[in-house]
Amino acid sequence: MLPSQPLLHAAVLTLTILQALASDTFIAAVYEHAVILPDATYKPVSPDDALALMNKNMDVLEGAIKEAAQQGAHIIVTPEDGIYGWRFTRETIYPYLEDIPDPSVNWIPCTDPTRFAPAPVQERLSCIARNNSIYVVANIGDKKPCNSSDRHCPRDGRYQYNTNVVFDPEGKLVARYHKYNLFMSETQFNYPEEPEIITFETPFGKFGIFTCFDVLFHEPAVVLVSELQVDTVLFPTAWMNVLPFLTAVEFHSAWAMGMGVNFLAANTHRTSMSMTGSGIYAPDRARKYYYNMKTEDGHLLIAELDSHPRLSPASPPAVNWSSYASSVKRFSPDDHDFKGLIFHDRFTFTELAKHEGNLTVCQKDLCCHLSYEMAGKQEDEVYVLGAFDGLHVVEGQYYLQICTLLKCKSTDLDTCGQPVETAQTKFEMISLSGTFGTNYVFPEVLYSGVQLALGDFEVLNDGRFVSKTRPTTPVVTVTLFGRWYTKD
């Protein structure tokens, strides 16, 4: 006699949980989605038309989730804006929103879809998770009514939130996060009155979640890791790459290393907006990553991670980021220093004029030290050492301390700091350090062609970022990206 469908599902789910419990590792997946966008309009579409567009995107996501589950993935992260896209005003996004309850209500939308207001998107996501016995992380929109007794209530009588949801392998809603640090173009959304610090437990560690621009701020990102000690961070994003420091794969891999956690970053894919770059990152290195500006296709990544990375032998040691740099004298005078802009920030630069040497460049309280040896400098390529110590004020306000070795766009020093993706010069050895006033420093390396340096560099506990072996690929930039949160 064959078991009934509920019994069969329960058996599969139990087996999945037992397998996860029996191992110190788990299988993670992220999907970079080429989002199907709505037509640009200043008038709201009907709820049926909005759902039809969202179902087209969920059809694609469901295919990726099924494939991930078949390959043994325990959890999959999908991108910010991955179900309805963008191009919205506050009014035109409203038909795409659903009322998402607090997960404490213990709700499985797949089996009880009418318990709350109509929620076809939550129902479908819940069923996809349940039918594939996998945690599903998705980004959708939440709406909450309010009235005049609430002095913050918008004039249209509702809050609208950019929202991440997580459904467990039973299809139960286990996490809901409202994005706090909205990007400047997200005028269709509100931010919650206080930042939400959202965690949930799984058989393979403690998870936290936030969205895109949040990663650059103390709350919720640093609080989740430093205070609540999560093992893995889930990160739906719609990241527009900005060279040389804020390309998705380099910054997200650096953040995982700097914070000592697993980081599952799922980006949207749209080359016309420089949107690409997803990855599965561990503290020691990127396990899998994807960056592709040549096609318009989505892409699934799957990799194994340690459930508790802080307990792993590969976990990087504690670092005193200013120890070495504060103990050495300046390597060079400042009579050849010059100024240049990187993403609107005014850096102090000095040129690497020789094939090898020791250099120092300082700005305010930050001095950056570099020891290097080139394998054969190309005469048509110029590299500089740069320092920035100040408040960044373009798309947000946050205080940075940055030490960087980077290739200039041309031999004209006025081009230093402009975006560069390719290089020909290789290095025999690199050691970069700085007198940082913050412990939150994220080490980045970008090779020619927007490639990561998988295992080629390491951070020493005295704050030096050094090449372990001779880098085999030409270098575009080597950077220590510091965030001094208390000075914001």
Secondary structure per residue as TSV (DSSP state, phi and psi in degrees):
chain	resnum	aa	ss	phi	psi
A	1	M	-	360.0	129.2
A	2	L	-	-77.1	142.5
A	3	P	-	-68.9	153.5
A	4	S	-	-68.2	162.4
A	5	Q	H	-60.2	-45.4
A	6	P	H	-60.4	-41.0
A	7	L	H	-66.2	-39.2
A	8	L	H	-64.6	-43.4
A	9	H	H	-61.9	-42.7
A	10	A	H	-62.7	-38.7
A	11	A	H	-66.7	-43.1
A	12	V	H	-64.0	-42.8
A	13	L	H	-63.1	-43.8
A	14	T	H	-61.1	-42.6
A	15	L	H	-63.3	-41.0
A	16	T	H	-61.7	-44.0
A	17	I	H	-66.7	-42.7
A	18	L	H	-62.5	-38.7
A	19	Q	H	-64.5	-40.0
A	20	A	H	-67.8	-40.5
A	21	L	H	-64.4	-31.1
A	22	A	T	-78.3	-3.8
A	23	S	-	-128.8	151.0
A	24	D	S	-90.1	7.3
A	25	T	E	-127.2	167.7
A	26	F	E	-146.6	164.5
A	27	I	E	-103.2	122.2
A	28	A	E	-110.6	150.3
A	29	A	E	-136.1	145.9
A	30	V	E	-133.2	149.9
A	31	Y	E	-125.4	120.6
A	32	E	E	-86.9	115.9
A	33	H	B	-108.6	127.0
A	34	A	-	-81.0	93.6
A	35	V	-	-66.9	136.1
A	36	I	-	-82.3	117.1
A	37	L	-	-92.3	151.3
A	38	P	-	-73.9	161.5
A	39	D	-	-66.5	142.2
A	40	A	-	-69.3	126.7
A	41	T	-	-153.0	151.1
A	42	Y	S	-99.2	1.5
A	43	K	S	-116.3	137.9
A	44	P	-	-62.9	140.2
A	45	V	-	-82.1	171.8
A	46	S	-	-73.5	156.5
A	47	P	H	-55.8	-36.7
A	48	D	H	-65.1	-42.3
A	49	D	H	-66.9	-37.9
A	50	A	H	-63.1	-43.6
A	51	L	H	-66.0	-36.1
A	52	A	H	-62.1	-42.8
A	53	L	H	-64.4	-43.2
A	54	M	H	-66.6	-35.0
A	55	N	H	-66.3	-33.2
A	56	K	H	-61.7	-43.7
A	57	N	H	-68.2	-39.7
A	58	M	H	-68.9	-26.7
A	59	D	H	-59.5	-44.8
A	60	V	H	-66.8	-45.9
A	61	L	H	-63.0	-39.1
A	62	E	H	-62.4	-39.4
A	63	G	H	-61.7	-42.0
A	64	A	H	-66.9	-39.4
A	65	I	H	-66.0	-41.1
A	66	K	H	-61.4	-44.0
A	67	E	H	-63.5	-41.7
A	68	A	H	-62.5	-44.8
A	69	A	H	-62.2	-40.5
A	70	Q	H	-64.2	-26.0
A	71	Q	T	-92.2	10.6
A	72	G	T	92.9	8.6
A	73	A	-	-66.8	139.1
A	74	H	S	-92.2	-23.2
A	75	I	E	-150.6	145.9
A	76	I	E	-136.0	137.8
A	77	V	E	-109.6	132.7
A	78	T	-	-114.0	163.7
A	79	P	-	-77.5	162.9
A	80	E	T	-61.8	140.3
A	81	D	T	64.2	14.3
A	82	G	T	-73.5	-12.5
A	83	I	T	-106.1	-27.1
A	84	Y	T	-132.0	-4.8
A	85	G	-	79.6	-145.1
A	86	W	S	-140.5	-144.1
A	87	R	-	65.9	43.0
A	88	F	-	-121.1	150.1
A	89	T	-	-99.3	177.1
A	90	R	T	-60.8	-35.4
A	91	E	T	-78.5	-40.4
A	92	T	T	-75.8	-19.2
A	93	I	T	-82.1	-15.6
A	94	Y	G	-56.5	-42.1
A	95	P	G	-63.9	-14.3
A	96	Y	G	-91.2	-5.8
A	97	L	-	-91.2	151.2
A	98	E	B	-129.2	157.0
A	99	D	-	-82.3	113.2
A	100	I	-	-102.4	116.2
A	101	P	-	-74.2	165.1
A	102	D	-	-65.4	134.5
A	103	P	G	-59.2	-15.6
A	104	S	G	-64.0	-12.5
A	105	V	G	-72.7	-10.0
A	106	N	-	60.0	66.5
A	107	W	-	-121.6	133.5
A	108	I	-	-113.4	96.7
A	109	P	T	-57.8	-30.1
A	110	C	T	-63.5	-35.8
A	111	T	T	-100.6	-12.5
A	112	D	-	-141.5	62.5
A	113	P	T	-68.9	-20.0
A	114	T	T	-99.2	6.8
A	115	R	S	-63.3	-36.1
A	116	F	S	-118.4	-167.5
A	117	A	S	-59.9	160.2
A	118	P	-	-49.4	129.1
A	119	A	-	-144.0	63.8
A	120	P	H	-63.8	-30.6
A	121	V	H	-70.0	-46.5
A	122	Q	H	-63.1	-37.7
A	123	E	H	-61.9	-45.0
A	124	R	H	-68.1	-43.2
A	125	L	H	-61.0	-41.5
A	126	S	H	-60.4	-43.0
A	127	C	H	-69.1	-36.3
A	128	I	H	-62.7	-43.4
A	129	A	H	-63.9	-45.8
A	130	R	H	-66.2	-44.4
A	131	N	H	-69.5	-20.9
A	132	N	H	-112.4	3.2
A	133	S	T	50.5	54.3
A	134	I	S	-145.4	145.3
A	135	Y	E	-69.4	131.5
A	136	V	E	-119.5	125.6
A	137	V	E	-111.6	124.5
A	138	A	E	-140.1	160.3
A	139	N	E	-115.3	120.2
A	140	I	E	-136.7	-174.6
A	141	G	E	-111.1	136.6
A	142	D	E	-109.3	145.0
A	143	K	E	-127.6	138.8
A	144	K	E	-136.6	121.5
A	145	P	E	-69.1	151.5
A	146	C	-	-146.8	171.9
A	147	N	-	-141.2	-178.3
A	148	S	T	-65.5	-16.8
A	149	S	T	-70.4	-17.2
A	150	D	S	-96.4	109.6
A	151	R	T	-65.0	-16.9
A	152	H	T	-93.7	-2.7
A	153	C	-	-62.2	126.6
A	154	P	-	-61.1	160.5
A	155	R	T	-61.9	-27.1
A	156	D	T	-84.4	3.3
A	157	G	S	79.4	22.6
A	158	R	E	-154.0	150.6
A	159	Y	E	-95.1	144.3
A	160	Q	E	-128.2	126.5
A	161	Y	E	-124.2	138.3
A	162	N	E	-73.8	117.9
A	163	T	E	-131.8	133.7
A	164	N	E	-98.2	140.9
A	165	V	E	-127.3	151.3
A	166	V	E	-129.7	127.9
A	167	F	E	-112.7	135.5
A	168	D	-	-84.7	178.7
A	169	P	T	-63.8	-12.2
A	170	E	T	-88.2	-9.7
A	171	G	-	92.6	7.5
A	172	K	-	-80.9	139.4
A	173	L	E	-71.7	114.5
A	174	V	E	-114.1	-11.7
A	175	A	E	-154.8	144.6
A	176	R	E	-141.9	126.5
A	177	Y	E	-129.6	127.0
A	178	H	E	-95.8	121.7
A	179	K	-	-59.7	133.2
A	180	Y	-	-99.3	-44.4
A	181	N	S	-96.1	90.1
A	182	L	-	-76.9	140.1
A	183	F	-	-71.0	158.2
A	184	M	T	-61.7	-22.5
A	185	S	T	-89.9	-0.9
A	186	E	-	-89.4	54.9
A	187	T	T	-73.2	-10.7
A	188	Q	T	-77.1	-11.0
A	189	F	-	-116.7	157.9
A	190	N	-	-101.6	161.2
A	191	Y	-	-109.5	149.7
A	192	P	-	-64.6	157.1
A	193	E	S	-60.5	-36.8
A	194	E	S	-127.4	147.6
A	195	P	-	-63.1	138.4
A	196	E	-	-93.2	132.4
A	197	I	-	-110.5	99.6
A	198	I	-	-109.4	124.4
A	199	T	E	-132.2	160.4
A	200	F	E	-153.9	151.6
A	201	E	E	-94.2	144.4
A	202	T	E	-131.9	169.0
A	203	P	T	-65.1	-9.6
A	204	F	T	-126.6	42.9
A	205	G	E	114.9	174.3
A	206	K	E	-95.6	128.7
A	207	F	E	-112.9	146.3
A	208	G	E	-124.6	164.4
A	209	I	E	-148.2	139.0
A	210	F	-	-154.9	-173.2
A	211	T	-	-133.5	125.6
A	212	C	G	43.3	-108.0
A	213	F	G	-58.3	-22.1
A	214	D	G	-55.5	-28.0
A	215	V	G	-63.5	-20.5
A	216	L	G	-89.4	1.8
A	217	F	S	-124.9	159.7
A	218	H	I	-65.5	-43.3
A	219	E	I	-112.6	126.5
A	220	P	I	-93.5	-6.6
A	221	A	I	-61.3	-54.4
A	222	V	I	-71.1	-36.2
A	223	V	I	-59.8	-42.3
A	224	L	I	-58.0	-42.9
A	225	V	I	-85.2	-50.4
A	226	S	I	-77.5	-35.0
A	227	E	I	-100.3	-41.7
A	228	L	T	-95.0	-7.2
A	229	Q	-	57.2	46.4
A	230	V	-	-69.0	154.5
A	231	D	S	-88.6	-35.7
A	232	T	E	-138.1	137.4
A	233	V	E	-111.1	132.8
A	234	L	E	-99.5	133.8
A	235	F	E	-141.2	81.5
A	236	P	E	-68.3	135.3
A	237	T	E	-148.4	156.7
A	238	A	-	-126.7	79.9
A	239	W	-	-97.5	121.2
A	240	M	B	-94.0	115.6
A	241	N	-	-65.4	136.1
A	242	V	B	-132.2	106.4
A	243	L	T	-74.6	151.5
A	244	P	T	-97.3	-6.9
A	245	F	T	-109.7	-24.5
A	246	L	B	-112.3	37.7
A	247	T	-	-75.9	137.7
A	248	A	H	-51.6	-54.0
A	249	V	H	-67.3	-36.9
A	250	E	H	-72.6	-42.5
A	251	F	H	-72.9	-40.2
A	252	H	H	-68.9	-38.7
A	253	S	H	-65.9	-38.2
A	254	A	H	-65.6	-38.5
A	255	W	H	-64.2	-41.9
A	256	A	H	-61.0	-42.5
A	257	M	H	-67.8	-46.5
A	258	G	H	-65.4	-32.4
A	259	M	H	-95.7	-12.9
A	260	G	T	72.8	35.0
A	261	V	S	-133.3	164.0
A	262	N	E	-72.9	145.8
A	263	F	E	-139.9	115.8
A	264	L	E	-105.9	102.2
A	265	A	E	-108.9	117.3
A	266	A	E	-113.2	117.6
A	267	N	E	-104.8	155.7
A	268	T	B	-75.6	162.1
A	269	H	-	-125.2	110.4
A	270	R	B	-155.7	102.3
A	271	T	G	-65.8	-28.2
A	272	S	G	-65.0	-19.3
A	273	M	G	-113.4	15.5
A	274	S	T	56.9	35.8
A	275	M	B	-101.0	106.5
A	276	T	-	-168.0	162.6
A	277	G	-	116.5	93.5
A	278	S	E	-126.3	160.3
A	279	G	E	-169.3	163.0
A	280	I	E	-116.9	107.1
A	281	Y	E	-115.3	135.5
A	282	A	-	-107.9	167.1
A	283	P	S	-61.3	-28.3
A	284	D	S	-86.9	-28.0
A	285	R	S	-175.2	167.3
A	286	A	E	-72.6	127.9
A	287	R	E	-82.5	-38.2
A	288	K	E	-152.0	141.8
A	289	Y	E	-150.0	163.7
A	290	Y	E	-144.5	128.2
A	291	Y	-	-143.3	119.5
A	292	N	-	-149.2	110.9
A	293	M	S	-101.9	12.1
A	294	K	S	-103.3	-22.6
A	295	T	-	-124.9	171.0
A	296	E	-	-111.8	23.0
A	297	D	-	-92.9	152.2
A	298	G	-	-74.3	172.1
A	299	H	E	-156.7	134.4
A	300	L	E	-102.1	132.5
A	301	L	E	-117.6	138.7
A	302	I	E	-138.6	133.9
A	303	A	E	-156.8	159.6
A	304	E	E	-94.3	139.6
A	305	L	E	-131.0	155.6
A	306	D	E	-71.9	135.5
A	307	S	S	-66.5	-33.5
A	308	H	S	-129.0	81.3
A	309	P	G	-60.3	-28.2
A	310	R	G	-65.5	-23.7
A	311	L	G	-90.8	-4.4
A	312	S	S	-76.5	141.4
A	313	P	T	-59.3	-24.1
A	314	A	T	-83.1	-4.9
A	315	S	S	-63.6	129.3
A	316	P	-	-61.7	148.4
A	317	P	-	-72.4	165.3
A	318	A	-	-63.2	144.1
A	319	V	-	-123.8	133.7
A	320	N	-	-98.1	100.4
A	321	W	T	-67.8	-16.7
A	322	S	T	-110.7	0.5
A	323	S	H	-58.3	-57.6
A	324	Y	H	-67.3	-49.0
A	325	A	H	-62.6	-31.5
A	326	S	H	-77.7	-15.2
A	327	S	H	-95.1	-8.2
A	328	V	S	-111.0	153.6
A	329	K	-	-79.2	164.9
A	330	R	-	-59.0	135.8
A	331	F	S	-77.9	-20.0
A	332	S	S	-156.4	154.4
A	333	P	-	-70.8	169.4
A	334	D	S	-104.1	17.9
A	335	D	T	-75.4	-10.4
A	336	H	T	-109.3	9.8
A	337	D	-	-69.7	150.6
A	338	F	E	-147.7	166.5
A	339	K	E	-102.5	151.9
A	340	G	E	-161.3	160.5
A	341	L	E	-103.5	137.7
A	342	I	E	-128.6	115.5
A	343	F	T	49.0	46.9
A	344	H	T	75.0	0.0
A	345	D	E	-97.3	134.8
A	346	R	E	-88.2	106.3
A	347	F	E	-90.0	157.6
A	348	T	E	-103.8	125.9
A	349	F	E	-118.6	156.0
A	350	T	E	-140.2	142.3
A	351	E	E	-83.2	144.0
A	352	L	-	-82.8	87.7
A	353	A	-	-80.7	-20.1
A	354	K	S	-113.5	169.9
A	355	H	S	-73.4	-20.4
A	356	E	E	-152.1	160.1
A	357	G	E	160.5	-173.3
A	358	N	E	-128.4	129.5
A	359	L	E	-133.2	152.7
A	360	T	E	-134.6	139.2
A	361	V	E	-136.6	139.3
A	362	C	E	-126.7	149.2
A	363	Q	E	-146.1	123.7
A	364	K	T	52.4	-121.8
A	365	D	T	-89.8	-2.5
A	366	L	E	-102.4	121.2
A	367	C	E	-115.2	129.1
A	368	C	E	-108.3	128.4
A	369	H	E	-110.8	136.6
A	370	L	E	-133.7	129.6
A	371	S	E	-114.7	136.4
A	372	Y	E	-154.1	159.0
A	373	E	E	-146.5	121.7
A	374	M	E	-85.6	147.0
A	375	A	S	-81.4	-11.8
A	376	G	S	158.2	90.3
A	377	K	-	-69.3	130.7
A	378	Q	-	-75.4	130.1
A	379	E	T	-66.5	-22.8
A	380	D	T	-93.9	14.5
A	381	E	-	-123.4	135.4
A	382	V	-	-119.8	134.0
A	383	Y	E	-118.0	149.8
A	384	V	E	-134.4	156.9
A	385	L	E	-102.8	129.5
A	386	G	E	-128.3	153.1
A	387	A	E	-134.8	139.4
A	388	F	E	-138.4	131.1
A	389	D	E	-137.3	96.9
A	390	G	E	177.2	-174.7
A	391	L	E	-91.4	122.9
A	392	H	E	-85.7	133.0
A	393	V	-	-135.3	31.6
A	394	V	S	-90.4	-82.3
A	395	E	S	-88.5	-1.3
A	396	G	S	-175.6	174.0
A	397	Q	-	-115.6	117.2
A	398	Y	E	-155.9	146.1
A	399	Y	E	-90.5	130.7
A	400	L	E	-122.2	147.6
A	401	Q	E	-129.4	117.7
A	402	I	E	-130.2	129.2
A	403	C	E	-112.1	129.8
A	404	T	E	-145.8	138.4
A	405	L	E	-103.0	121.7
A	406	L	E	-146.1	155.5
A	407	K	E	-85.4	134.9
A	408	C	-	-80.6	159.1
A	409	K	S	-67.0	-31.1
A	410	S	S	-150.4	-174.1
A	411	T	S	-76.7	-8.9
A	412	D	S	-76.5	117.1
A	413	L	G	-62.0	-19.5
A	414	D	G	-67.4	-15.7
A	415	T	G	-90.4	-3.5
A	416	C	T	-65.4	125.0
A	417	G	T	105.4	-14.1
A	418	Q	S	-75.6	154.1
A	419	P	-	-57.6	132.8
A	420	V	-	-138.3	134.1
A	421	E	-	-112.9	-19.6
A	422	T	-	-127.1	155.1
A	423	A	-	-154.4	167.0
A	424	Q	-	-123.0	-18.8
A	425	T	-	-79.1	129.8
A	426	K	-	-106.0	156.1
A	427	F	E	-118.1	140.6
A	428	E	E	-78.4	-36.0
A	429	M	E	-155.8	141.7
A	430	I	E	-140.8	134.6
A	431	S	E	-138.2	119.1
A	432	L	E	-125.2	135.1
A	433	S	E	-150.9	168.5
A	434	G	E	-156.5	157.7
A	435	T	-	-86.1	66.2
A	436	F	-	-71.5	143.6
A	437	G	S	-94.4	2.1
A	438	T	-	-127.2	152.0
A	439	N	S	-90.6	-3.9
A	440	Y	-	-97.1	88.0
A	441	V	E	-125.2	132.3
A	442	F	E	-115.9	114.7
A	443	P	E	-84.7	125.9
A	444	E	E	-122.7	142.4
A	445	V	E	-135.2	132.3
A	446	L	E	-127.2	118.5
A	447	Y	E	-87.8	168.2
A	448	S	T	-55.9	137.7
A	449	G	T	82.3	19.7
A	450	V	T	54.5	56.7
A	451	Q	B	-111.7	145.6
A	452	L	-	-87.6	155.3
A	453	A	-	-94.0	88.9
A	454	L	T	-76.3	101.1
A	455	G	T	81.1	4.6
A	456	D	T	-84.4	-18.6
A	457	F	E	-126.8	158.1
A	458	E	E	-145.5	157.7
A	459	V	E	-101.4	123.7
A	460	L	-	-84.3	155.6
A	461	N	T	-70.0	-8.2
A	462	D	T	-93.9	9.2
A	463	G	S	94.1	4.7
A	464	R	-	-85.1	135.1
A	465	F	E	-104.4	111.4
A	466	V	E	-128.3	152.2
A	467	S	E	-76.5	129.9
A	468	K	S	-78.5	-38.5
A	469	T	S	-133.3	172.5
A	470	R	-	-62.3	118.2
A	471	P	-	-56.9	132.1
A	472	T	-	-93.4	-4.4
A	473	T	S	-127.4	143.6
A	474	P	-	-55.7	143.3
A	475	V	E	-97.0	132.3
A	476	V	E	-95.1	-47.2
A	477	T	E	-155.8	145.5
A	478	V	E	-126.4	124.1
A	479	T	E	-139.7	142.6
A	480	L	E	-111.0	107.5
A	481	F	E	-100.7	104.5
A	482	G	E	-100.8	138.6
A	483	R	E	-115.7	118.4
A	484	W	-	-103.4	82.5
A	485	Y	G	-59.2	-38.3
A	486	T	G	-68.8	-12.7
A	487	K	G	-99.0	-2.2
A	488	D	-	-57.4	360.0
